[in-house]
Amino acid sequence: MSPEERNVMRQRENLRRETIKRETEAAVRDSGLRLSPQERAQFESRYIQERQKVERTLRQQIETERQKELPALIQQLKKEFQIDQPGRSPAVKPPESPNSKK
């Protein structure tokens, strides 16, 4: 990976961490709880753990849905491209002549 790519990855990771930090602070604030520093740290830790579980579940659901939809998409595109290319016949092997096998 080039230095530029590593820098971009580092920036994205920092942005992701900053976003999670802000959202975690908002969750504590929105909860309305009055927490000691130790309780706050525990709340934040649990929030992040549970958030990761939710995000993992959502990614799995999206991937499952994507896998269900892809065959229909491929068939649709196959039909469209066959229509768009009328001079082109489907990929069929021409019959071999008996002399071609030596």
Biopython code that builds the backbone (N, CA, C, O; Angstrom):
import numpy as np
from Bio.PDB.StructureBuilder import StructureBuilder

atoms = [
    (1, "MET", "N", (0.858, -1.176, 0.000)),
    (1, "MET", "CA", (0.000, 0.000, 0.000)),
    (1, "MET", "C", (0.900, 1.234, 0.000)),
    (1, "MET", "O", (1.878, 1.305, 0.744)),
    (2, "SER", "N", (0.561, 2.177, -0.826)),
    (2, "SER", "CA", (1.381, 3.385, -0.940)),
    (2, "SER", "C", (1.180, 4.274, 0.290)),
    (2, "SER", "O", (0.185, 4.137, 1.001)),
    (3, "PRO", "N", (2.116, 5.175, 0.536)),
    (3, "PRO", "CA", (1.968, 6.094, 1.677)),
    (3, "PRO", "C", (0.682, 6.912, 1.604)),
    (3, "PRO", "O", (0.055, 7.178, 2.630)),
    (4, "GLU", "N", (0.289, 7.310, 0.401)),
    (4, "GLU", "CA", (-0.952, 8.081, 0.250)),
    (4, "GLU", "C", (-2.163, 7.243, 0.658)),
    (4, "GLU", "O", (-3.065, 7.731, 1.339)),
    (5, "GLU", "N", (-2.173, 5.985, 0.237)),
    (5, "GLU", "CA", (-3.289, 5.095, 0.584)),
    (5, "GLU", "C", (-3.341, 4.857, 2.091)),
    (5, "GLU", "O", (-4.417, 4.838, 2.689)),
    (6, "ARG", "N", (-2.164, 4.677, 2.696)),
    (6, "ARG", "CA", (-2.116, 4.494, 4.155)),
    (6, "ARG", "C", (-2.637, 5.734, 4.866)),
    (6, "ARG", "O", (-3.350, 5.628, 5.864)),
    (7, "ASN", "N", (-2.285, 6.899, 4.358)),
    (7, "ASN", "CA", (-2.745, 8.147, 4.962)),
    (7, "ASN", "C", (-4.260, 8.270, 4.860)),
    (7, "ASN", "O", (-4.915, 8.669, 5.822)),
    (8, "VAL", "N", (-4.820, 7.932, 3.703)),
    (8, "VAL", "CA", (-6.273, 7.985, 3.522)),
    (8, "VAL", "C", (-6.952, 7.019, 4.485)),
    (8, "VAL", "O", (-7.955, 7.362, 5.111)),
    (9, "MET", "N", (-6.401, 5.805, 4.603)),
    (9, "MET", "CA", (-6.967, 4.811, 5.527)),
    (9, "MET", "C", (-6.916, 5.325, 6.969)),
    (9, "MET", "O", (-7.873, 5.170, 7.729)),
    (10, "ARG", "N", (-5.803, 5.930, 7.328)),
    (10, "ARG", "CA", (-5.636, 6.474, 8.678)),
    (10, "ARG", "C", (-6.658, 7.584, 8.940)),
    (10, "ARG", "O", (-7.253, 7.646, 10.015)),
    (11, "GLN", "N", (-6.854, 8.456, 7.951)),
    (11, "GLN", "CA", (-7.829, 9.539, 8.096)),
    (11, "GLN", "C", (-9.250, 8.992, 8.244)),
    (11, "GLN", "O", (-10.024, 9.480, 9.068)),
    (12, "ARG", "N", (-9.586, 7.984, 7.448)),
    (12, "ARG", "CA", (-10.915, 7.371, 7.546)),
    (12, "ARG", "C", (-11.132, 6.742, 8.913)),
    (12, "ARG", "O", (-12.205, 6.869, 9.503)),
    (13, "GLU", "N", (-10.107, 6.066, 9.409)),
    (13, "GLU", "CA", (-10.226, 5.428, 10.726)),
    (13, "GLU", "C", (-10.381, 6.489, 11.812)),
    (13, "GLU", "O", (-11.189, 6.325, 12.725)),
    (14, "ASN", "N", (-9.627, 7.558, 11.721)),
    (14, "ASN", "CA", (-9.748, 8.634, 12.709)),
    (14, "ASN", "C", (-11.140, 9.258, 12.652)),
    (14, "ASN", "O", (-11.727, 9.559, 13.691)),
    (15, "LEU", "N", (-11.663, 9.452, 11.460)),
    (15, "LEU", "CA", (-13.002, 10.009, 11.304)),
    (15, "LEU", "C", (-14.045, 9.058, 11.907)),
    (15, "LEU", "O", (-14.968, 9.498, 12.593)),
    (16, "ARG", "N", (-13.892, 7.763, 11.648)),
    (16, "ARG", "CA", (-14.826, 6.768, 12.191)),
    (16, "ARG", "C", (-14.801, 6.791, 13.715)),
    (16, "ARG", "O", (-15.850, 6.769, 14.358)),
    (17, "ARG", "N", (-13.602, 6.835, 14.291)),
    (17, "ARG", "CA", (-13.476, 6.872, 15.764)),
    (17, "ARG", "C", (-14.089, 8.139, 16.337)),
    (17, "ARG", "O", (-14.761, 8.099, 17.368)),
    (18, "GLU", "N", (-13.857, 9.254, 15.674)),
    (18, "GLU", "CA", (-14.410, 10.533, 16.135)),
    (18, "GLU", "C", (-15.935, 10.512, 16.087)),
    (18, "GLU", "O", (-16.596, 11.019, 16.994)),
    (19, "THR", "N", (-16.490, 9.926, 15.030)),
    (19, "THR", "CA", (-17.939, 9.813, 14.894)),
    (19, "THR", "C", (-18.511, 8.948, 16.016)),
    (19, "THR", "O", (-19.510, 9.310, 16.637)),
    (20, "ILE", "N", (-17.883, 7.819, 16.270)),
    (20, "ILE", "CA", (-18.354, 6.929, 17.343)),
    (20, "ILE", "C", (-18.253, 7.634, 18.686)),
    (20, "ILE", "O", (-19.152, 7.510, 19.518)),
    (21, "LYS", "N", (-17.179, 8.366, 18.906)),
    (21, "LYS", "CA", (-17.003, 9.099, 20.169)),
    (21, "LYS", "C", (-18.137, 10.112, 20.363)),
    (21, "LYS", "O", (-18.725, 10.195, 21.442)),
    (22, "ARG", "N", (-18.440, 10.888, 19.299)),
    (22, "ARG", "CA", (-19.526, 11.880, 19.399)),
    (22, "ARG", "C", (-20.868, 11.204, 19.661)),
    (22, "ARG", "O", (-21.653, 11.665, 20.490)),
    (23, "GLU", "N", (-21.124, 10.113, 18.950)),
    (23, "GLU", "CA", (-22.397, 9.423, 19.114)),
    (23, "GLU", "C", (-22.503, 8.749, 20.483)),
    (23, "GLU", "O", (-23.594, 8.646, 21.044)),
    (24, "THR", "N", (-21.389, 8.298, 21.010)),
    (24, "THR", "CA", (-21.387, 7.708, 22.351)),
    (24, "THR", "C", (-21.688, 8.779, 23.390)),
    (24, "THR", "O", (-22.480, 8.557, 24.306)),
    (25, "GLU", "N", (-21.062, 9.933, 23.247)),
    (25, "GLU", "CA", (-21.330, 11.043, 24.169)),
    (25, "GLU", "C", (-22.791, 11.471, 24.084)),
    (25, "GLU", "O", (-23.413, 11.784, 25.099)),
    (26, "ALA", "N", (-23.334, 11.482, 22.866)),
    (26, "ALA", "CA", (-24.741, 11.845, 22.686)),
    (26, "ALA", "C", (-25.649, 10.815, 23.351)),
    (26, "ALA", "O", (-26.678, 11.178, 23.921)),
    (27, "ALA", "N", (-25.285, 9.551, 23.287)),
    (27, "ALA", "CA", (-26.086, 8.495, 23.917)),
    (27, "ALA", "C", (-26.105, 8.666, 25.431)),
    (27, "ALA", "O", (-27.145, 8.501, 26.068)),
    (28, "VAL", "N", (-24.958, 8.996, 25.998)),
    (28, "VAL", "CA", (-24.903, 9.233, 27.449)),
    (28, "VAL", "C", (-25.781, 10.432, 27.795)),
    (28, "VAL", "O", (-26.571, 10.383, 28.738)),
    (29, "ARG", "N", (-25.638, 11.496, 27.033)),
    (29, "ARG", "CA", (-26.407, 12.713, 27.289)),
    (29, "ARG", "C", (-27.911, 12.459, 27.123)),
    (29, "ARG", "O", (-28.716, 12.890, 27.949)),
    (30, "ASP", "N", (-28.278, 11.754, 26.047)),
    (30, "ASP", "CA", (-29.688, 11.484, 25.769)),
    (30, "ASP", "C", (-30.322, 10.533, 26.771)),
    (30, "ASP", "O", (-31.541, 10.518, 26.939)),
    (31, "SER", "N", (-29.488, 9.739, 27.438)),
    (31, "SER", "CA", (-30.031, 8.791, 28.417)),
    (31, "SER", "C", (-30.600, 9.521, 29.636)),
    (31, "SER", "O", (-31.490, 9.013, 30.318)),
    (32, "GLY", "N", (-30.076, 10.714, 29.896)),
    (32, "GLY", "CA", (-30.549, 11.485, 31.050)),
    (32, "GLY", "C", (-29.994, 10.975, 32.369)),
    (32, "GLY", "O", (-30.393, 11.455, 33.431)),
    (33, "LEU", "N", (-29.096, 10.027, 32.322)),
    (33, "LEU", "CA", (-28.537, 9.462, 33.555)),
    (33, "LEU", "C", (-27.453, 10.365, 34.125)),
    (33, "LEU", "O", (-26.715, 11.024, 33.392)),
    (34, "ARG", "N", (-27.379, 10.377, 35.437)),
    (34, "ARG", "CA", (-26.290, 11.068, 36.129)),
    (34, "ARG", "C", (-25.306, 9.978, 36.551)),
    (34, "ARG", "O", (-25.567, 9.210, 37.477)),
    (35, "LEU", "N", (-24.174, 9.927, 35.857)),
    (35, "LEU", "CA", (-23.236, 8.832, 36.072)),
    (35, "LEU", "C", (-21.922, 9.340, 36.645)),
    (35, "LEU", "O", (-21.452, 10.432, 36.328)),
    (36, "SER", "N", (-21.351, 8.504, 37.499)),
    (36, "SER", "CA", (-20.004, 8.798, 37.977)),
    (36, "SER", "C", (-19.043, 8.530, 36.813)),
    (36, "SER", "O", (-19.420, 7.883, 35.836)),
    (37, "PRO", "N", (-17.825, 9.017, 36.913)),
    (37, "PRO", "CA", (-16.868, 8.756, 35.827)),
    (37, "PRO", "C", (-16.709, 7.256, 35.519)),
    (37, "PRO", "O", (-16.589, 6.865, 34.359)),
    (38, "GLN", "N", (-16.711, 6.435, 36.561)),
    (38, "GLN", "CA", (-16.570, 4.988, 36.356)),
    (38, "GLN", "C", (-17.813, 4.424, 35.649)),
    (38, "GLN", "O", (-17.695, 3.626, 34.719)),
    (39, "GLU", "N", (-18.989, 4.842, 36.093)),
    (39, "GLU", "CA", (-20.225, 4.377, 35.451)),
    (39, "GLU", "C", (-20.310, 4.864, 34.001)),
    (39, "GLU", "O", (-20.759, 4.145, 33.109)),
    (40, "ARG", "N", (-19.874, 6.081, 33.800)),
    (40, "ARG", "CA", (-19.886, 6.640, 32.440)),
    (40, "ARG", "C", (-18.989, 5.811, 31.522)),
    (40, "ARG", "O", (-19.368, 5.502, 30.392)),
    (41, "ALA", "N", (-17.810, 5.456, 32.005)),
    (41, "ALA", "CA", (-16.881, 4.645, 31.216)),
    (41, "ALA", "C", (-17.506, 3.286, 30.898)),
    (41, "ALA", "O", (-17.365, 2.778, 29.786)),
    (42, "GLN", "N", (-18.202, 2.697, 31.888)),
    (42, "GLN", "CA", (-18.863, 1.404, 31.664)),
    (42, "GLN", "C", (-19.999, 1.555, 30.643)),
    (42, "GLN", "O", (-20.155, 0.726, 29.747)),
    (43, "PHE", "N", (-20.783, 2.621, 30.793)),
    (43, "PHE", "CA", (-21.884, 2.884, 29.853)),
    (43, "PHE", "C", (-21.333, 3.025, 28.442)),
    (43, "PHE", "O", (-21.859, 2.418, 27.509)),
    (44, "GLU", "N", (-20.282, 3.819, 28.275)),
    (44, "GLU", "CA", (-19.685, 4.035, 26.962)),
    (44, "GLU", "C", (-19.157, 2.733, 26.376)),
    (44, "GLU", "O", (-19.334, 2.465, 25.188)),
    (45, "SER", "N", (-18.515, 1.934, 27.201)),
    (45, "SER", "CA", (-17.975, 0.657, 26.739)),
    (45, "SER", "C", (-19.088, -0.272, 26.253)),
    (45, "SER", "O", (-18.987, -0.880, 25.188)),
    (46, "ARG", "N", (-20.143, -0.370, 27.049)),
    (46, "ARG", "CA", (-21.281, -1.218, 26.660)),
    (46, "ARG", "C", (-21.980, -0.683, 25.426)),
    (46, "ARG", "O", (-22.402, -1.459, 24.569)),
    (47, "TYR", "N", (-22.109, 0.625, 25.323)),
    (47, "TYR", "CA", (-22.731, 1.235, 24.154)),
    (47, "TYR", "C", (-21.956, 0.837, 22.893)),
    (47, "TYR", "O", (-22.549, 0.436, 21.892)),
    (48, "ILE", "N", (-20.639, 0.951, 22.953)),
    (48, "ILE", "CA", (-19.810, 0.624, 21.797)),
    (48, "ILE", "C", (-19.919, -0.861, 21.456)),
    (48, "ILE", "O", (-20.011, -1.220, 20.282)),
    (49, "GLN", "N", (-19.909, -1.727, 22.474)),
    (49, "GLN", "CA", (-20.043, -3.169, 22.232)),
    (49, "GLN", "C", (-21.376, -3.501, 21.566)),
    (49, "GLN", "O", (-21.426, -4.229, 20.575)),
    (50, "GLU", "N", (-22.436, -2.962, 22.121)),
    (50, "GLU", "CA", (-23.767, -3.254, 21.584)),
    (50, "GLU", "C", (-23.948, -2.645, 20.192)),
    (50, "GLU", "O", (-24.598, -3.230, 19.326)),
    (51, "ARG", "N", (-23.374, -1.481, 19.995)),
    (51, "ARG", "CA", (-23.441, -0.842, 18.679)),
    (51, "ARG", "C", (-22.742, -1.718, 17.634)),
    (51, "ARG", "O", (-23.245, -1.886, 16.523)),
    (52, "GLN", "N", (-21.592, -2.269, 17.994)),
    (52, "GLN", "CA", (-20.869, -3.147, 17.069)),
    (52, "GLN", "C", (-21.706, -4.373, 16.719)),
    (52, "GLN", "O", (-21.705, -4.818, 15.572)),
    (53, "LYS", "N", (-22.420, -4.920, 17.699)),
    (53, "LYS", "CA", (-23.292, -6.068, 17.435)),
    (53, "LYS", "C", (-24.399, -5.695, 16.452)),
    (53, "LYS", "O", (-24.692, -6.438, 15.515)),
    (54, "VAL", "N", (-25.006, -4.535, 16.681)),
    (54, "VAL", "CA", (-26.082, -4.068, 15.799)),
    (54, "VAL", "C", (-25.543, -3.880, 14.384)),
    (54, "VAL", "O", (-26.168, -4.314, 13.416)),
    (55, "GLU", "N", (-24.395, -3.241, 14.263)),
    (55, "GLU", "CA", (-23.813, -2.992, 12.943)),
    (55, "GLU", "C", (-23.449, -4.297, 12.243)),
    (55, "GLU", "O", (-23.649, -4.426, 11.036)),
    (56, "ARG", "N", (-22.917, -5.265, 12.986)),
    (56, "ARG", "CA", (-22.578, -6.569, 12.414)),
    (56, "ARG", "C", (-23.839, -7.269, 11.906)),
    (56, "ARG", "O", (-23.840, -7.832, 10.811)),
    (57, "THR", "N", (-24.904, -7.233, 12.694)),
    (57, "THR", "CA", (-26.169, -7.848, 12.297)),
    (57, "THR", "C", (-26.725, -7.188, 11.041)),
    (57, "THR", "O", (-27.197, -7.869, 10.130)),
    (58, "LEU", "N", (-26.669, -5.871, 10.999)),
    (58, "LEU", "CA", (-27.159, -5.148, 9.818)),
    (58, "LEU", "C", (-26.340, -5.487, 8.579)),
    (58, "LEU", "O", (-26.899, -5.669, 7.497)),
    (59, "ARG", "N", (-25.006, -5.574, 8.728)),
    (59, "ARG", "CA", (-24.170, -5.940, 7.580)),
    (59, "ARG", "C", (-24.527, -7.333, 7.071)),
    (59, "ARG", "O", (-24.580, -7.562, 5.863)),
    (60, "GLN", "N", (-24.774, -8.266, 7.998)),
    (60, "GLN", "CA", (-25.149, -9.627, 7.602)),
    (60, "GLN", "C", (-26.493, -9.632, 6.882)),
    (60, "GLN", "O", (-26.661, -10.337, 5.887)),
    (61, "GLN", "N", (-27.444, -8.854, 7.376)),
    (61, "GLN", "CA", (-28.750, -8.785, 6.728)),
    (61, "GLN", "C", (-28.636, -8.202, 5.325)),
    (61, "GLN", "O", (-29.262, -8.692, 4.385)),
    (62, "ILE", "N", (-27.838, -7.161, 5.195)),
    (62, "ILE", "CA", (-27.652, -6.539, 3.883)),
    (62, "ILE", "C", (-27.000, -7.529, 2.929)),
    (62, "ILE", "O", (-27.413, -7.635, 1.774)),
    (63, "GLU", "N", (-25.995, -8.248, 3.391)),
    (63, "GLU", "CA", (-25.316, -9.215, 2.530)),
    (63, "GLU", "C", (-26.261, -10.334, 2.116)),
    (63, "GLU", "O", (-26.224, -10.783, 0.970)),
    (64, "THR", "N", (-27.107, -10.790, 3.036)),
    (64, "THR", "CA", (-28.092, -11.822, 2.714)),
    (64, "THR", "C", (-29.054, -11.324, 1.648)),
    (64, "THR", "O", (-29.345, -12.041, 0.690)),
    (65, "GLU", "N", (-29.544, -10.115, 1.803)),
    (65, "GLU", "CA", (-30.453, -9.535, 0.818)),
    (65, "GLU", "C", (-29.766, -9.362, -0.537)),
    (65, "GLU", "O", (-30.357, -9.623, -1.585)),
    (66, "ARG", "N", (-28.515, -8.920, -0.497)),
    (66, "ARG", "CA", (-27.761, -8.739, -1.735)),
    (66, "ARG", "C", (-27.639, -10.072, -2.474)),
    (66, "ARG", "O", (-27.834, -10.128, -3.688)),
    (67, "GLN", "N", (-27.321, -11.132, -1.756)),
    (67, "GLN", "CA", (-27.171, -12.442, -2.383)),
    (67, "GLN", "C", (-28.486, -12.941, -2.973)),
    (67, "GLN", "O", (-28.487, -13.643, -3.984)),
    (68, "LYS", "N", (-29.604, -12.583, -2.346)),
    (68, "LYS", "CA", (-30.914, -12.967, -2.879)),
    (68, "LYS", "C", (-31.215, -12.222, -4.178)),
    (68, "LYS", "O", (-31.808, -12.782, -5.099)),
    (69, "GLU", "N", (-30.808, -10.969, -4.245)),
    (69, "GLU", "CA", (-31.140, -10.111, -5.382)),
    (69, "GLU", "C", (-30.210, -10.286, -6.583)),
    (69, "GLU", "O", (-30.622, -10.033, -7.715)),
    (70, "LEU", "N", (-28.991, -10.705, -6.364)),
    (70, "LEU", "CA", (-28.022, -10.758, -7.451)),
    (70, "LEU", "C", (-28.406, -11.681, -8.606)),
    (70, "LEU", "O", (-28.239, -11.277, -9.757)),
    (71, "PRO", "N", (-28.907, -12.889, -8.375)),
    (71, "PRO", "CA", (-29.264, -13.741, -9.524)),
    (71, "PRO", "C", (-30.292, -13.083, -10.454)),
    (71, "PRO", "O", (-30.163, -13.166, -11.676)),
    (72, "ALA", "N", (-31.304, -12.436, -9.885)),
    (72, "ALA", "CA", (-32.307, -11.761, -10.708)),
    (72, "ALA", "C", (-31.672, -10.601, -11.476)),
    (72, "ALA", "O", (-31.997, -10.374, -12.641)),
    (73, "LEU", "N", (-30.773, -9.874, -10.827)),
    (73, "LEU", "CA", (-30.084, -8.769, -11.484)),
    (73, "LEU", "C", (-29.256, -9.281, -12.658)),
    (73, "LEU", "O", (-29.279, -8.697, -13.741)),
    (74, "ILE", "N", (-28.534, -10.360, -12.444)),
    (74, "ILE", "CA", (-27.707, -10.928, -13.506)),
    (74, "ILE", "C", (-28.578, -11.375, -14.676)),
    (74, "ILE", "O", (-28.226, -11.136, -15.832)),
    (75, "GLN", "N", (-29.702, -12.015, -14.394)),
    (75, "GLN", "CA", (-30.607, -12.449, -15.463)),
    (75, "GLN", "C", (-31.163, -11.256, -16.229)),
    (75, "GLN", "O", (-31.262, -11.288, -17.456)),
    (76, "GLN", "N", (-31.523, -10.209, -15.502)),
    (76, "GLN", "CA", (-32.047, -9.006, -16.147)),
    (76, "GLN", "C", (-30.998, -8.397, -17.078)),
    (76, "GLN", "O", (-31.299, -8.047, -18.219)),
    (77, "LEU", "N", (-29.792, -8.277, -16.592)),
    (77, "LEU", "CA", (-28.718, -7.708, -17.412)),
    (77, "LEU", "C", (-28.401, -8.603, -18.606)),
    (77, "LEU", "O", (-28.126, -8.120, -19.705)),
    (78, "LYS", "N", (-28.444, -9.890, -18.377)),
    (78, "LYS", "CA", (-28.187, -10.839, -19.465)),
    (78, "LYS", "C", (-29.206, -10.639, -20.585)),
    (78, "LYS", "O", (-28.846, -10.611, -21.762)),
    (79, "LYS", "N", (-30.467, -10.501, -20.215)),
    (79, "LYS", "CA", (-31.518, -10.270, -21.211)),
    (79, "LYS", "C", (-31.312, -8.936, -21.924)),
    (79, "LYS", "O", (-31.422, -8.860, -23.147)),
    (80, "GLU", "N", (-31.018, -7.898, -21.168)),
    (80, "GLU", "CA", (-30.813, -6.575, -21.765)),
    (80, "GLU", "C", (-29.655, -6.586, -22.748)),
    (80, "GLU", "O", (-29.759, -6.013, -23.833)),
    (81, "PHE", "N", (-28.572, -7.221, -22.389)),
    (81, "PHE", "CA", (-27.415, -7.214, -23.260)),
    (81, "PHE", "C", (-27.613, -8.109, -24.474)),
    (81, "PHE", "O", (-27.038, -7.844, -25.530)),
    (82, "GLN", "N", (-28.399, -9.145, -24.351)),
    (82, "GLN", "CA", (-28.704, -9.975, -25.511)),
    (82, "GLN", "C", (-29.586, -9.202, -26.492)),
    (82, "GLN", "O", (-29.423, -9.332, -27.705)),
    (83, "ILE", "N", (-30.507, -8.410, -25.983)),
    (83, "ILE", "CA", (-31.382, -7.594, -26.827)),
    (83, "ILE", "C", (-30.575, -6.483, -27.490)),
    (83, "ILE", "O", (-30.779, -6.187, -28.667)),
    (84, "ASP", "N", (-29.660, -5.868, -26.744)),
    (84, "ASP", "CA", (-28.862, -4.760, -27.272)),
    (84, "ASP", "C", (-27.896, -5.196, -28.363)),
    (84, "ASP", "O", (-27.395, -4.356, -29.110)),
    (85, "GLN", "N", (-27.627, -6.484, -28.469)),
    (85, "GLN", "CA", (-26.662, -6.960, -29.450)),
    (85, "GLN", "C", (-27.326, -8.002, -30.358)),
    (85, "GLN", "O", (-27.028, -9.192, -30.258)),
    (86, "PRO", "N", (-28.231, -7.550, -31.249)),
    (86, "PRO", "CA", (-28.983, -8.501, -32.067)),
    (86, "PRO", "C", (-28.118, -9.280, -33.047)),
    (86, "PRO", "O", (-28.453, -10.420, -33.370)),
    (87, "GLY", "N", (-27.030, -8.715, -33.527)),
    (87, "GLY", "CA", (-26.176, -9.406, -34.479)),
    (87, "GLY", "C", (-25.316, -10.463, -33.822)),
    (87, "GLY", "O", (-24.689, -11.282, -34.494)),
    (88, "ARG", "N", (-25.294, -10.437, -32.547)),
    (88, "ARG", "CA", (-24.425, -11.346, -31.810)),
    (88, "ARG", "C", (-25.242, -12.531, -31.323)),
    (88, "ARG", "O", (-26.259, -12.358, -30.652)),
    (89, "SER", "N", (-24.806, -13.705, -31.654)),
    (89, "SER", "CA", (-25.536, -14.890, -31.224)),
    (89, "SER", "C", (-25.019, -15.327, -29.857)),
    (89, "SER", "O", (-23.907, -14.967, -29.470)),
    (90, "PRO", "N", (-25.806, -16.086, -29.137)),
    (90, "PRO", "CA", (-25.343, -16.568, -27.841)),
    (90, "PRO", "C", (-24.072, -17.393, -28.000)),
    (90, "PRO", "O", (-23.810, -17.967, -29.057)),
    (91, "ALA", "N", (-23.312, -17.437, -26.957)),
    (91, "ALA", "CA", (-22.042, -18.162, -27.012)),
    (91, "ALA", "C", (-22.303, -19.658, -27.145)),
    (91, "ALA", "O", (-22.559, -20.353, -26.162)),
    (92, "VAL", "N", (-22.230, -20.133, -28.381)),
    (92, "VAL", "CA", (-22.433, -21.547, -28.656)),
    (92, "VAL", "C", (-21.218, -22.017, -29.432)),
    (92, "VAL", "O", (-20.791, -21.372, -30.390)),
    (93, "LYS", "N", (-20.663, -23.146, -29.013)),
    (93, "LYS", "CA", (-19.505, -23.677, -29.715)),
    (93, "LYS", "C", (-19.934, -24.219, -31.070)),
    (93, "LYS", "O", (-20.931, -24.935, -31.163)),
    (94, "PRO", "N", (-19.197, -23.888, -32.115)),
    (94, "PRO", "CA", (-19.521, -24.488, -33.411)),
    (94, "PRO", "C", (-19.185, -25.975, -33.356)),
    (94, "PRO", "O", (-18.265, -26.381, -32.647)),
    (95, "PRO", "N", (-19.929, -26.781, -34.103)),
    (95, "PRO", "CA", (-19.637, -28.215, -34.089)),
    (95, "PRO", "C", (-18.256, -28.473, -34.687)),
    (95, "PRO", "O", (-17.850, -27.834, -35.657)),
    (96, "GLU", "N", (-17.556, -29.416, -34.088)),
    (96, "GLU", "CA", (-16.209, -29.737, -34.557)),
    (96, "GLU", "C", (-16.306, -30.656, -35.768)),
    (96, "GLU", "O", (-17.163, -31.537, -35.846)),
    (97, "SER", "N", (-15.417, -30.424, -36.689)),
    (97, "SER", "CA", (-15.404, -31.330, -37.840)),
    (97, "SER", "C", (-14.649, -32.600, -37.462)),
    (97, "SER", "O", (-13.779, -32.557, -36.593)),
    (98, "PRO", "N", (-14.963, -33.725, -38.095)),
    (98, "PRO", "CA", (-14.290, -34.964, -37.728)),
    (98, "PRO", "C", (-12.785, -34.900, -37.974)),
    (98, "PRO", "O", (-12.036, -35.633, -37.327)),
    (99, "ASN", "N", (-12.319, -34.048, -38.887)),
    (99, "ASN", "CA", (-10.889, -33.965, -39.197)),
    (99, "ASN", "C", (-10.110, -33.148, -38.174)),
    (99, "ASN", "O", (-8.880, -33.201, -38.160)),
    (100, "SER", "N", (-10.796, -32.393, -37.319)),
    (100, "SER", "CA", (-10.081, -31.542, -36.365)),
    (100, "SER", "C", (-9.453, -32.343, -35.240)),
    (100, "SER", "O", (-8.536, -31.853, -34.581)),
    (101, "LYS", "N", (-9.914, -33.545, -35.006)),
    (101, "LYS", "CA", (-9.326, -34.376, -33.942)),
    (101, "LYS", "C", (-8.313, -35.324, -34.561)),
    (101, "LYS", "O", (-8.668, -36.269, -35.265)),
    (102, "LYS", "N", (-7.057, -35.054, -34.287)),
    (102, "LYS", "CA", (-6.032, -35.934, -34.863)),
    (102, "LYS", "C", (-5.258, -36.630, -33.794)),
    (102, "LYS", "O", (-4.355, -37.411, -34.095)),
]
sb = StructureBuilder()
sb.init_structure("model")
sb.init_model(0)
sb.init_chain("A")
sb.init_seg("    ")
for serial, (resi, resn, name, xyz) in enumerate(atoms, 1):
    if name == "N":
        sb.init_residue(resn, " ", resi, " ")
    sb.init_atom(name, np.array(xyz, "f"), 0.0, 1.0, " ", f" {name:<3s}", serial, name[0])
structure = sb.get_structure()
